[in-house]
Amino acid sequence: MLTSATQQLIDDTIISRRSIRAFLPTPVAREDIRQILDVAARAPSGSNTQPWKVTVVTGEKLQVLSAAILAAHNTEGQGGHQQEYNYYPVQWVTPYQERRRKVGWDLYALLGLGRENKLGMHQQHGRNYAFFDAPVGLIFTIDRIMEQGSWLDYGMFLQNIMIAARGRGLDTCPQAAFTQYHKVIAEVLQLPDNEMLVCGMSLGYADTSKIENTLVTERDSADSFTRFAD
């Protein structure tokens, strides 16, 4: 049985996880990355299928990848880039639409970006593709033969990575923004044709001097989404 102190440490680690959007250039040791991924691989998966595949991108290759995606991002409408799966619903309804809008406008407000500043918002969105200056980019793929259950397993693996990173004083930002440019990513990283891009993730040390990292998103209490059937 876990002690109360251990329970609190686990809770604090989970609660302290946030999407960081500005990182320091401080390198992350490769051994730390390996340990994080080894820990994360303890995530449950149906029949122990372990559907996750990870490409760790650093150094010059990270710069090449970022430049290629940003080039596509800045010529929007000319390259025909389209995601392979719908991360978000095709039709937004309450309360999801309001939650999405709020987090977006809260971030832009911190950065001083008004609704009329389309260029500023475009450039801020482009920061995704520079991995928010993190020294490590993680690209996650899955074999195309796998079905919906394996994607559920994959989410638990991703959460494990983010929590294991927090336990080592590191921060992350999971990013579905990469899915639109799966063709660019596959070409730069020479990904096998049988693998589909799930998402990307920035990994590194948070730059606490940046205002965007003060954003703390709201969460509803358990009472709002839980039913007890006694």
Sequence and secondary structure as in RCSB ss.txt:
>XXXX:A:sequence
MLTSATQQLIDDTIISRRSIRAFLPTPVAREDIRQILDVAARAPSGSNTQPWKVTVVTGEKLQVLSAAILAAHNT
EGQGGHQQEYNYYPVQWVTPYQERRRKVGWDLYALLGLGRENKLGMHQQHGRNYAFFDAPVGLIFTIDRIMEQGS
WLDYGMFLQNIMIAARGRGLDTCPQAAFTQYHKVIAEVLQLPDNEMLVCGMSLGYADTSKIENTLVTERDSADSF
TRFAD
>XXXX:A:secstr
   HHHHHHHHHHHHT  B   B      HHHHHHHHHHHTTS  GGG    EEEEEEHHHHHHHHHHHHHHHTT
TTTS    SS SS SS  TTHHHHHHHHHHHHHHHTT  TT HHHHHHHHHGGGGGGG SEEEEEEEETT  HHH
HHHHHHHHHHHHHHHHHTT EEEEEGGGGGGHHHHHHHHT  TTEEEEEEEEEE B TTSGGGG       HHHH
     
